[in-house]
Amino acid sequence: MARMLRAAPDPRISRRTGRAPTWLVVALACSGQFLVVLDVSVVNVALPSMRADLGLSGHGLQWVVNAYAIAFAGFMLLGGRAGDLYGRKRMFLVGLALFTLASLGGGLAREGWELLAARAAQGLGAAVLAPSTLTILTAAVPEGAARARAIATWTAVGAGGGAAGGLVGGLLVDGLSWRWVLLINVPVGAVVLLGALWWLPESRAGDGRRLDLPGALLVTAGLGALAYGISQTEAAGWTAAATLVPLVAGLVLIGGFLLVEARTAAPLMPLGLLRLRSVASANVAMFLSGSAMFCMWFFMTLYAQNVLGYTPLEAGLALVPSSLAVVVGSKLAPRLMRGAGARNVAVLGTVVAAAGFGWQSTISVEGSYPTAIMFPGILMMLGAGLAMTPLAALAMSGAEPGEAGLVSGLINTSRVMGGSLGLAVMSTIAAARTAGSGAPAALTEGYALAFRASAGVLVVGAVVMAVWLPRRVRVR
């Protein structure tokens, strides 16, 4: 990897300890990405144990996932801009430290609200950390084939973190307790923190502008209100005040965010960026893909445990082929992009994923492992790996050097924002079909409907990509 990713010196980068090998910079950046993505999915297999230990409701279980995802998505633009202004390495360290401390708090939680608060704090730390991982990597590796391979490695590691969550969580829950799905971040985070402190180069595009904190608070509150309103439809229906009030509030807050961004001198998300075809189209495509793919691990692990009777470890092991498929797809994508173009590879990956979700929607109460989990899971995650790399590369190709952190934060925000809202929608769809029943047959029907809805979203996403995305990555 060192030979493949060797970079020319960048005058914007300063170093405390001499020039670190490019492969080491890439490895540290990818380690940070792995941790934050792992924690999106690692809790899934631990949810039944968390519910039993802390007395969480089914609604509360959804928020163990979404408290992290919404804070992650809502503050990621702020994290990306902070990296541009104050230094990517500095924000990497700050975000990782907060993430590690919040993991400790979550692992020691004694009440449900303490766990949810810790998950939200983890999401905030992840939002500061994640954009810096990609901008540190792109600053260290020159544009061209080497950067495409580096981004593919970053994508594969991130996707692998999400995919490995089930296995890691299963091992920890069965071998220790659910608390260790969070506590394991503490020693790992400390090691990465020390390595980053010593080896990562510093880079920034600081221009003295202030951070747009009002914008970050508005978009985060808006996302949270929308997700809460969607989740309320399960119990209250779409026309009840308990649903309509948070939905309307969420839309008003998002509208306020756009108004602030249009008028402030230093916007969190300059709306002019969305005039760039590569940035706008890649982010819409990433939002649609994330809204469908994010819920895959959530429903797959619940189906394996609640319907098929798998233990947490067995459920994690069942998803290993999917974990490998997403890595294979991410590493294969740059090779296909050179011949077929970024747009075509993104469309291909999305169609493959849609086929997997369609197959997964045929699950039954007595489903066999190969046809109910393994093969459809491989298709879903192979497609995800193929699609995410060209979408990230297209979005970043539209960014000026001073906006790299912002665009990195934006593409990550689109993915996680789509995922958090998608999970709320798909959970509501599944719950509406089960009608409160915990019987395996009812649960299976709910999960199957959620997979069918996700397949439909991916088909729409493939059409949007084919029509709107630029054909190839543009070199600036």
N, C-alpha and C positions, 0 to 999 in steps of 0.2 A: 504493500500500500504506500510505503514511503516514496518509492520510485514513481508510482502513478500519480501521487498528489503533490509532488514537489512544486513549490510556488516561487515566483519571483518576489524580491523584497517589495514591500508596500511602504511608501514613505509616511503614510498616516499612522503606522503602527509603532508604538514604543514598547521597549522590553526592559524589564528589570534585571533579568538574569541571563541575557543573551538569547540568541535565536533558538527557539524550541523546534524540534523536528515537526514538519507539517503533519505527519501521521499522528503525532502525540496531541497536537492541537485539535485535529479532527476527532480523535478518540475521546478527549475530554468533553468537547462540545456534544458529541453523540451520547456520552454518559449522562449528561444533564438532560438531554431530550428523552432518553430511555426512562429515567426516573419519573419525569412528569407525566409521560404517557402511560407508563406502567400503572400509576396510581389512579388513572381513569377506570381501569378494568380490574385491578387486582382485588378490589373489595367484592366483586360480584359473587365469587364462590363462598365468601364469608358472610353474605347477607343473612342466610338462615340462622347462623350462629350469633350474629349481632342482634338479631330480633329476639332470640331466646334469652340472651344475657342482659340486654338493656331494655327489653319490653317495647321495642319499636313496633309501630303499626306497618301495614303494607305500604301505606302512603309515606311513612317515614323512611322506609327502605329505599324508595325511589330518590328521596332527598339526600341519602348518604352518597349517592352517585352525583345528583344534580347540584348539591351545594358546592362541590368541588368544580364541576364543569362550568357552572354559571360564573363563579368568581374568576375562574381561569379565563373564560371567554371575555368577560366584561372588562377586565383590567389588562388584557394582553396588549391592546393598542397603547395604553399608558406605559407598559413595560418596554415595548419596542421603541417608543419615542424617548423614554428615559435612557435607554442604551445609546441612542444616537447622540443625545446631548451630554450625558455625564460619563459615558464610557461603557462599552459592552462588557468588558471584564468585570468592572465594578458592579454592574447590575446582575451579572451571572453570580457573583459571590453573594450579594444581598439576597437575591431570590432563592438561591440554594440554602442559605442559612435559615431564612424564614420557613422554607419548605421542610427542612429537617427538624426544626423546633416544633412546628405544627404537627408533624408526624409523631413526635414524642407525646405531645398533648393528646392526640387522638388515641394512641395506643394505651394511654393511662386513663381514658374517659370512664366515668362511673355512671353517667346519665346520658340519655339519648341526645339532649341538647348540647352537651359537652362534645360529643362526637361530631355532631353537625357543625358546631362552631369551629372545631379543629379542621374539619374537611374544607370549610370555606377559607380558613387561613392557609391551608395547603394550596388551595386554588390560587390565592393571591400570590403566594411565593412562586408558584409555577408560572403565573402570568408575567412576572418580572424576569424569571429565568429563561423561559422557552424562546422568546424572540432573539435573545442574545446568542443562543446556541447556533442558530442559522447564520446570523450576521458575523459572528466570530469565524465560522467556517468559510463563508464566502469571501471574507477579507483575507483569509490565509491562503486561499486557492485561487489561481487566476481563472478568468473566463475561458470557456472552451471545454474540451473533453474531460480534462481533469476535474473541473468544477462540477460537470454533470455527474461524474462518478462519485464525487464527494457528497453532492446533494442526494444521490441515490443511496449512498451509505447512511446518511442522516435519516432519509425516509424509511429505509429498511429497519434501522435501529428503532426509530419511533414506532413504526408499525409492529415490529417485533415486541416492543414493550407492551403495547396493547394486547397483542396476541398471547404473550407469555404470562399475562396477568392471571389467567385461569390456572395454569400449572403452578406458578409460584404461590398463588393464594391457596390452592389445594394442598400443596406440601406443607405450608405453614399452619393452616387450620387443622389438618389431620395430625401433624407432628407436634405442634405446640398449642396455639389457640388463635382465635381471630385477631387478637391484639397484635400479633406479630406481622400481619400484613401491613401494618403501619410502622411498628417499631423497627422493622428490618431496614427502613430508610435511614435510620439514625447512624449506624456505623458506615453504611455505604455512602450516605451524604457527607459524612465527615472525611472519608478518604478522598472523594472527588473534590471536596472543598479545598483540602490541602494541596492536591495536585493542581487545581486551577489557580490557587494563590501563587504557586511557584512558577508554573509553566505557561499559563495563558498570556498571550500578548494583549495589550490594551489598544483599543481603537475607538474613535468617536468622530462625530461630525458636528461637534458642539458649536452652536451659534448664539448662545446666551439666552435663547428663548425659554420661557417658563413652561412648565407642564400644564396641560389642560385637565386639571383635576375635576372641575364641574362636568366636563364631558364624560370622563371615566365613570363618575358616580351616576350620571343619568343613564348611560347605556347599560351599566350593571343592574341598576334598579329596574330598568325597563325589561331586561331579559328575565330577571327574577320574577317580576310581576306576571309576565306572559306565561312563563313555565308554571307558576302557581295556578293561574287561572285555567290553563289547559288541564292541569291535574285535578282541579275541582270538578270538572265535567263528569268524572266517574261517579261521584256521589250526588251531585246537585243538578246535573244536566247543563246544557248550553245556555238556557234562558234564565237561569237563577241568578239572583244578585251576587251570590258568592262566587259565581263564575264571571259574570259580566264586569263587575267592578274592577277586579285585578286585570282583566284583559284590556279594558278601556284605559286603565291607569298605565299599563305597560305600553300601549300604543302612544299615549300622550307623552310619556317619558322618552320613548324613542324619537318622537317628533321633536321634543325639546332638545334632545341630543343633536339632531340634524340642524336645528336652528342655531344652537350654540356653535357648531362647527362651521356654519356658513358665516358667522359674524365675528368670531374671535380672531385676534391677530395671530395667534399661534395654536391652530386647531390640532386636536388629537388625531383626527383623520381629515386631512385636507380633501375636500370633496372633489377638487380638481383631479386628484389621482384617478378617480373613477371615470374620467374622460378617456383614460388610456385603455384601449381595447383589451390589451393583455391582462392588465390588473383587474378590470371590472369583470371580464368574462371568466377568468380563472377563479375569482372569488365567489361568483355566483355558482359556478360548477362545483367548487369545493363545499359550499354551503349545502347544496342538494345532495352531494355524495355523503357528506358527514351526517346529514339528517337520517339517511337510510342505514349507513354502515355502523354508526356508533352503537345502535341498540343490539347488534348481532350478538356480542358477548354476553350482554345482560340476559337476553331471552334464551340463548343456547345453554348457559349454565343453569338457569332456572328450569328449563325443560329437562336437562339431564338429571338434576337432583329431585325435582318435585314430581316428575312424571315417570322417568325411567328408573329412579331409585339409586342413582349413583352417589357415592360419597363425594365430599369436596375434592379429594385427591383424584378419584376416578374421573370426575368431571373435568378437572384440569388436564389430566392425561389424554382425555378424549379430544381435546382441542389442539394437541401438539401438531398434528398434520396441518391444521389451519395456520398455526404459528409459523411453520416452515414455509407454507405457500405464500404468505404475505412477504416474507423476506426474499423468496425466489422472484416474485413479481416485481419487487422494488429494484432488485439488482438486474433483472432482465430488461426493464424499461429503458435505460439509457441506450442499450444496444439497438433496440427497436426504434427508438427516437431518431437515431442517425439515418436510418433508411426510410422509415414510414412517416416521420414527422411527429412532433409532440401532440398535436391535436388528434391525429388518428390513433395514437397509442392510448391517449386518455379515453377516447370513445370506445376502443376495443376493451380496455380494462373495465369500464362501466357496464358494457354489455355482458361480459363474462360474469361480473358480480351479480347483475340482475338475474342471469340464468341460475346462479347458485341460490339466490334468495327465493326464486320461483320454485326450485326443487325443494328447498327447505320448508316451504309452505305446505308440502304434502305429508308432513310428519303425522304419526299416529301414536296412540297410547302404547302400542307394542312394537314400536319402531326398532329396527336393528341398527347397530352402530354404523355399519358402512353406508347405508342409504339414508339414515336419519340424522347423522352428524358428520361423518368423516368426508364423504365425497362432496356433498353440497357446501360444507364448510371450506373445503379446499378451493372450490370455484369462487365462493364469495371473497375469500381473502387473497387469492391470486389476482382477481380482478381489482381489488382495492390497492394492492401493491403496484400493479401496472398503471392505475389511474393517478395515484397521488404524486408520483415523481414528476410527470410532465406538467401537472397543474401547478406544483410549486415552482418548477423551473420557468414556466411561462409568466407567472406572477412576478418573480424576482427579475426577469429580463426587462420588465418595464420600469424598474426603479433606478433613479439616480443614486450615486454612492451615499449621499447624505440622507437618503430616504430608505436605505436598505432595511434598517431596523423597523421602521414604520410598516413597510410592505410585508416584511416577515411576520410582524405581529398581526397584520391584517389577514394574511392567508391562514394563519393559525387560528385567529378569531373566527373566521368564517367556518372553518372545520369544526371547532368545538362549539360555537354558537349553534350551528346547524345540528350538531349531535345532541346538545342539551335540550333544545326545543323538540327535536325529532324523538328523543326518548320520552319526553312528556306526552307527545301526540301518540306514539306507538303504544305506550303503556296504557293510555286512556282507551285506545282502540281494543287492545287485548282485554282490558278489564270490562269493557262494555259487552264483549262477547261472552265472557265467563259469567257475568251477572252475579258476582259475589261468591260463586261456587269454588270450592277448593278441590273438587273431584278431578282426578287425572284427565278424564275425557273433556271436561269443560276447560281446564287449563290448556290442554293441547289445542283446542279450537281457537282459544284466544291468541296463543303464540303463533299459530299458523296464519291467522288473519294479519297479525303484525308483520310477519315475513312477506305476505302477499302485498301489503301496502308499501313496504320498503322496496319490493321489486318494481312496483309501479312508479315510485319516485325516481328510481335509478333509470328507468326507461325514459322518463321525461328529461332527466339530467343528460343522458346520452344524446338526445335530440338537441338540447341547448348547446352542448359542446360541439356537435357537428356543425351547427349553424354559426356559432358566435366566436369560438376560440380561434386565435391566429393559428396558421398551419404549423409554424416552427418557432422555436425560441429565438428572439431577436437579440443580437449581440450589440451592446451599447458602446 
